[in-house]
């Protein structure tokens, strides 16, 4: 990253290490830019003390300023010449970010002309802060988790790279390369020149840290294409298109995540609940393990059942109405009518399970998805995806497709989050490659 900054630009007058830790980036910048002022921003006093010790031993403490503050509070005096922003912003999920800082993010982004989500991780806060304090001609490179390429909250960063922050390159690192020593996650090195966006964005995926080099290689992507894309990671894998005898799964199927119950302890059959007529209880995939352990075909007898009552209860006969009313009283006592999901559906008591999908698959695990033939007609909650044919497909055709998916889909086809979990969103499943119907039909006749 410092090599990129050194070879691609004029030497900076100042280097800002955002979230400096004990100073790894500060040290690299000190060697690369021997005349630059160094500002290291680190909120942890112990890490800042280690950074000062490193600077003293290595002989650049006379041009180093260590600011023991939150990076979002940083102010920079005017200076002649460009500032280089570099570092590894900390990975903190939105759950652990205070409400006041979420408000800060929304207001700061709005002042720059962007909308920011309260679901943003801390690394997005660092990018927004950098955009707020940088001036045209400044430049930078951060390494973070790559989630922002695809998730909704990452749109603010994608939009800033398009407009103002001046994106020049994004290099995505395979999680097996472990760009972060303490986490199995997909890393992204993002390079930018404030107010000086090039004509195209350089993008690539690498499988090892050695491939990164000086961050010069990759595929150039037009900004028009980037602005139209809801997710950017497919553009990095753009060259991986179906061959002539293959299509994308989405040409034959629509992939839908299962229903959210709102309160599993109530809506998944519970021995403590008043009994309901069997016609309101549906065998359902409620855990990824149901599919992972299923083998080739789902066994309905190994599944738990989920309560799904009709929205309109007025047509129930007296016996059913008594049972349902007793159950709903118990459900209310357990708070099932109070959650966000319950208060935002047509009737709080009606889960609204999707119709059975002929193929089900897991989508979040430390392994490739498990694809299972759903001959049992089971429903599924939101821990699984259902594959629904756009047009009717024969059993033989469905079986051939599922055999192909089991044999070819690998963990690298999804996105890896911090912690090593690999996730396949519905759109990613729809982009998986399968043989054309003609090829499948020919194989069935062979």
Secondary structure, 3 states (H helix, E strand, C coil): CHHHHHHHCCCCCEEEEECCCCCHHHHHHHHHCCCCEEEEECCCHHHHHHHHHHHHHHCCHHHEEEECCCHHHCCCCCCCCCEEEEECCCCCCHHHCCHHHHHHHHHHHHHCCCCCCCCCCHHHHHHHHHHHHCCCCCEEEEEEECHHHCCHHHHHHHHHHHCCCCEEEEEEECHHHCCECCECCCEEEEEEECCCCCCEEEEEEECCHHHHCCCCCCEEEEHHHHHHCCCCHHHHCCCCCCCCCEEEHHHCEEEEECECCCCHHHHECCCCCCCCCHHHEEEEECCHHHHHCCCCECCHHHCEEEECCCCCCCCCCHHHHHHHHHHHHHHHHCCCCCCHHHHCCCCCCCCCCCCCCCEEEECEECCCCCEEECCCCCEEECCEEEEEECCCCCHHHHHHHHHHHHHHCCHHHCEECCCCCEECCHHHHHCCEEECHHHHHHHHHC
